[in-house]
Amino acid sequence: MGTPIGNLGDITYRALETFKSVDVIAAEDTRHTLQLLTHFEIRKPLISCRSQNEKFAGEKIIQMLDEGKNIAFASDAGTPGISDPGAILAGLARNAGHTVIPIPGPSAFATLASVAGAGGKTLIFEGFLSPKPGRRRARLRELMALDAAIIIYESPFRITKLLTDIADIDSERRVVVGRELTKLHEEINDGTAASIRDDYAGRTKIQGEFSVFISGKTLNFSEESSDN
C-alpha cells in the first residue's frame, strides 16, 4: 500500500478506498498508520508487521488470509517493498496462493528522480549503503564507475560522510540532495558533493531523511560546462 512520505495530500483515492474496504491493516508502525487513518476518519484493526518480525507476523497474516480475511499492508511512508518491510510478506502471501494487489503511491526515490533533471537512460536505486566506512566507499566506487545515475538513501547522521566520500571519488560529479521531501521543510540542493557537504556541515543541526541523486560519470560539471 503506497502511503504519503510526508504530505498527507499525496494519499491516493484508491489507497483510501482500500483502507476502508479491508478487514485488517498490517502496518510497519501501528502508531504511524493509526495517525494516518485517524486523519481520514478510518477505523480498522491494526497488526504489527515490521522488519524485525516480518516473517513471524507474515505467517499470522497468511493464516488470516486463509480464513478469508482481506488485509492491506502499509509501510511508514511511501510505497513498501524496497527499503521498507513488505517484500517478505508479499512473497509469503503469493506462495500461499493468495492474490497480492499493488496499490501504488509516493516514494522518495521517484520524487527525487522527477526533479533531478539528468537521469539519462539508466537509473540505479541502491537504497541505504553500509554504515561501515570501508564498505560504503567501496560500493560507491563501484556504482560511480558506471555510466548511470544513482539514487541513495541516507540518514541525517551520515549525510556529510556520504557526501565527503562522493567528493573524494569524483569532485566534479553532479549531485542533487533531497531532504524532507514533500514535507513542510522540504529542501533540494543541487551542486557538487563538496559544496553541499559544506552547507550541511555548517549547520548547527541536521534533521530529516535524505535522498541523494548522483549523476552518471558523463554528466559531471566540467563536461556540462564545456558543452555550452
GUSE-19748 format. One line per field, with one value per residue (C-alpha): residue in three letters; y, x negated, z; residue number from 1. Coordinates in nm, 2 decimals, padded with zeros to 4 digits. Example, Ala and Ser with C-alpha at 12.3 -4.5 7.8 and 13.67 -1.06 7.14 Angstrom:
# GUSE-19748
aa: (ALA:SER)
v: (-00.45:-00.11)
u: (-01.23:-01.37)
w: (00.78:00.71)
i: (1:2)
***
This chain:
# GUSE-19748
aa: (MET:GLY:THR:PRO:ILE:GLY:ASN:LEU:GLY:ASP:ILE:THR:TYR:ARG:ALA:LEU:GLU:THR:PHE:LYS:SER:VAL:ASP:VAL:ILE:ALA:ALA:GLU:ASP:THR:ARG:HIS:THR:LEU:GLN:LEU:LEU:THR:HIS:PHE:GLU:ILE:ARG:LYS:PRO:LEU:ILE:SER:CYS:ARG:SER:GLN:ASN:GLU:LYS:PHE:ALA:GLY:GLU:LYS:ILE:ILE:GLN:MET:LEU:ASP:GLU:GLY:LYS:ASN:ILE:ALA:PHE:ALA:SER:ASP:ALA:GLY:THR:PRO:GLY:ILE:SER:ASP:PRO:GLY:ALA:ILE:LEU:ALA:GLY:LEU:ALA:ARG:ASN:ALA:GLY:HIS:THR:VAL:ILE:PRO:ILE:PRO:GLY:PRO:SER:ALA:PHE:ALA:THR:LEU:ALA:SER:VAL:ALA:GLY:ALA:GLY:GLY:LYS:THR:LEU:ILE:PHE:GLU:GLY:PHE:LEU:SER:PRO:LYS:PRO:GLY:ARG:ARG:ARG:ALA:ARG:LEU:ARG:GLU:LEU:MET:ALA:LEU:ASP:ALA:ALA:ILE:ILE:ILE:TYR:GLU:SER:PRO:PHE:ARG:ILE:THR:LYS:LEU:LEU:THR:ASP:ILE:ALA:ASP:ILE:ASP:SER:GLU:ARG:ARG:VAL:VAL:VAL:GLY:ARG:GLU:LEU:THR:LYS:LEU:HIS:GLU:GLU:ILE:ASN:ASP:GLY:THR:ALA:ALA:SER:ILE:ARG:ASP:ASP:TYR:ALA:GLY:ARG:THR:LYS:ILE:GLN:GLY:GLU:PHE:SER:VAL:PHE:ILE:SER:GLY:LYS:THR:LEU:ASN:PHE:SER:GLU:GLU:SER:SER:ASP:ASN)
v: (00.00:00.33:00.59:00.95:01.01:01.33:01.53:01.37:01.53:01.28:00.99:00.84:00.78:00.42:00.38:00.54:00.31:00.01:00.10:00.13:-00.20:-00.44:-00.63:-00.57:-00.34:-00.47:-00.19:-00.13:00.10:00.08:00.42:00.59:00.42:00.50:00.87:00.84:00.65:00.89:01.19:01.04:00.91:00.54:00.28:-00.07:-00.33:-00.29:-00.56:-00.50:-00.63:-00.46:-00.56:-00.72:-00.96:-00.97:-01.34:-01.43:-01.17:-01.27:-01.63:-01.49:-01.28:-01.58:-01.76:-01.48:-01.47:-01.85:-01.77:-01.54:-01.20:-00.92:-00.75:-00.44:-00.37:-00.01:00.09:00.40:00.62:00.56:00.25:-00.05:-00.34:-00.17:-00.02:-00.09:-00.41:-00.57:-00.78:-01.09:-01.06:-01.03:-01.34:-01.54:-01.44:-01.52:-01.86:-01.95:-01.90:-01.56:-01.27:-00.97:-00.65:-00.35:-00.01:00.23:00.56:00.81:00.72:00.93:00.76:00.86:01.21:01.29:01.14:01.36:01.68:01.58:01.68:01.44:01.08:00.96:00.61:00.42:00.50:00.27:00.26:00.15:00.22:00.26:00.19:00.01:00.23:00.09:00.35:00.10:-00.09:00.23:00.38:00.06:00.03:00.40:00.35:00.05:00.25:00.57:00.38:00.30:00.54:00.55:00.79:00.66:00.73:00.65:00.70:00.83:00.93:01.28:01.13:01.01:01.25:01.46:01.14:01.02:01.35:01.35:01.01:01.11:01.42:01.22:00.98:01.24:01.61:01.72:01.48:01.65:01.57:01.65:01.61:01.60:01.65:01.60:01.56:01.66:01.78:02.13:02.19:02.02:02.12:02.03:02.12:02.09:02.11:01.92:01.69:01.90:02.22:02.06:01.89:02.22:02.37:02.09:02.08:02.45:02.39:02.35:02.05:01.84:01.68:01.47:01.18:01.23:01.10:01.16:01.16:01.11:01.18:00.94:00.99:01.16:01.43:01.60:01.98:02.00:01.83:02.01:02.35:02.26:02.18:02.53)
u: (00.00:-00.15:-00.11:-00.24:-00.61:-00.52:-00.24:00.09:00.24:00.04:00.26:00.45:00.82:00.76:00.55:00.82:01.09:00.86:00.81:01.19:01.27:01.03:01.09:00.74:00.45:00.09:-00.15:-00.52:-00.44:-00.09:-00.12:-00.22:00.06:00.31:00.23:00.29:00.62:00.74:00.67:00.90:01.15:01.10:01.12:00.98:00.80:00.42:00.15:-00.23:-00.44:-00.78:-01.13:-01.21:-00.91:-00.81:-00.84:-00.66:-00.39:-00.36:-00.27:00.01:00.13:00.13:00.35:00.60:00.59:00.66:00.97:01.10:01.00:00.88:00.57:00.38:00.02:-00.11:-00.47:-00.55:-00.59:-00.60:-00.55:-00.68:-00.89:-01.22:-01.38:-01.07:-00.92:-00.67:-00.87:-00.88:-00.51:-00.42:-00.63:-00.47:-00.12:-00.18:-00.35:-00.04:00.18:00.32:00.36:00.13:00.26:00.02:00.17:-00.09:-00.18:-00.46:-00.82:-01.12:-01.31:-01.06:-01.01:-01.38:-01.42:-01.14:-01.33:-01.69:-01.69:-01.96:-01.86:-01.98:-01.87:-01.98:-01.89:-02.01:-01.84:-02.08:-01.88:-02.09:-02.46:-02.66:-02.72:-03.07:-03.31:-03.52:-03.22:-03.04:-03.33:-03.40:-03.04:-03.03:-03.34:-03.17:-02.85:-03.02:-03.24:-02.92:-02.78:-02.44:-02.27:-02.23:-01.98:-02.08:-01.90:-02.09:-02.02:-02.10:-02.37:-02.58:-02.49:-02.81:-03.02:-02.84:-02.89:-03.26:-03.31:-03.14:-03.36:-03.67:-03.58:-03.48:-03.50:-03.31:-03.02:-02.68:-02.47:-02.11:-02.02:-01.66:-01.58:-01.24:-01.08:-00.71:-00.72:-00.69:-01.07:-01.14:-01.48:-01.65:-02.02:-02.19:-02.57:-02.89:-02.91:-03.17:-02.97:-02.65:-02.85:-03.00:-02.65:-02.52:-02.84:-02.80:-02.46:-02.40:-02.17:-02.08:-01.73:-01.52:-01.57:-01.78:-01.76:-02.08:-02.09:-02.44:-02.47:-02.63:-03.00:-02.95:-02.73:-02.97:-03.00:-03.32:-03.17:-02.84:-03.01:-03.23:-02.93:-02.78)
w: (00.00:-00.11:00.17:00.18:00.25:00.43:00.28:00.36:00.05:-00.16:-00.05:-00.34:-00.37:-00.43:-00.11:00.10:-00.06:00.01:00.37:00.41:00.24:00.41:00.73:00.88:00.82:00.88:00.95:00.98:01.27:01.40:01.57:01.25:01.05:01.32:01.28:00.91:00.95:01.22:00.99:00.73:00.98:00.91:01.18:01.12:01.34:01.31:01.35:01.35:01.06:01.08:00.96:01.30:01.29:00.93:00.88:01.21:01.15:00.79:00.89:01.11:00.83:00.59:00.85:00.84:00.46:00.47:00.68:00.41:00.55:00.32:00.45:00.35:00.43:00.50:00.54:00.75:00.45:00.07:-00.14:00.05:-00.05:-00.14:00.17:00.38:00.51:00.27:00.03:00.26:00.33:-00.04:-00.12:00.16:00.05:-00.31:-00.23:-00.02:-00.32:-00.23:-00.47:-00.40:-00.54:-00.56:-00.46:-00.59:-00.42:-00.35:-00.29:-00.21:-00.50:-00.76:-00.61:-00.63:-00.97:-01.10:-01.01:-01.06:-01.42:-01.56:-01.52:-01.86:-01.98:-01.67:-01.31:-01.03:-00.69:-00.42:-00.11:00.21:00.18:00.46:00.76:00.77:00.60:00.41:00.26:00.19:-00.01:-00.19:-00.31:-00.41:-00.62:-00.80:-00.86:-00.97:-01.22:-01.41:-01.67:-01.48:-01.24:-00.89:-00.61:-00.25:00.08:00.38:00.74:00.88:01.10:00.80:00.52:00.54:00.54:00.23:00.05:00.15:00.01:-00.32:-00.34:-00.28:-00.56:-00.82:-00.71:-01.03:-01.02:-01.01:-00.70:-00.61:-00.25:-00.13:00.24:00.40:00.05:00.03:00.39:00.54:00.54:00.21:00.07:-00.26:-00.31:-00.65:-00.69:-00.62:-00.33:-00.16:-00.19:-00.05:00.23:00.33:00.35:00.58:00.79:00.87:01.02:01.40:01.35:01.05:01.06:00.82:00.59:00.28:-00.08:-00.29:-00.67:-00.82:-01.19:-01.44:-01.49:-01.83:-01.67:-01.43:-01.41:-01.62:-01.92:-01.89:-01.89:-02.18:-02.40:-02.36)
i: (1:2:3:4:5:6:7:8:9:10:11:12:13:14:15:16:17:18:19:20:21:22:23:24:25:26:27:28:29:30:31:32:33:34:35:36:37:38:39:40:41:42:43:44:45:46:47:48:49:50:51:52:53:54:55:56:57:58:59:60:61:62:63:64:65:66:67:68:69:70:71:72:73:74:75:76:77:78:79:80:81:82:83:84:85:86:87:88:89:90:91:92:93:94:95:96:97:98:99:100:101:102:103:104:105:106:107:108:109:110:111:112:113:114:115:116:117:118:119:120:121:122:123:124:125:126:127:128:129:130:131:132:133:134:135:136:137:138:139:140:141:142:143:144:145:146:147:148:149:150:151:152:153:154:155:156:157:158:159:160:161:162:163:164:165:166:167:168:169:170:171:172:173:174:175:176:177:178:179:180:181:182:183:184:185:186:187:188:189:190:191:192:193:194:195:196:197:198:199:200:201:202:203:204:205:206:207:208:209:210:211:212:213:214:215:216:217:218:219:220:221:222:223:224:225:226:227:228)
***
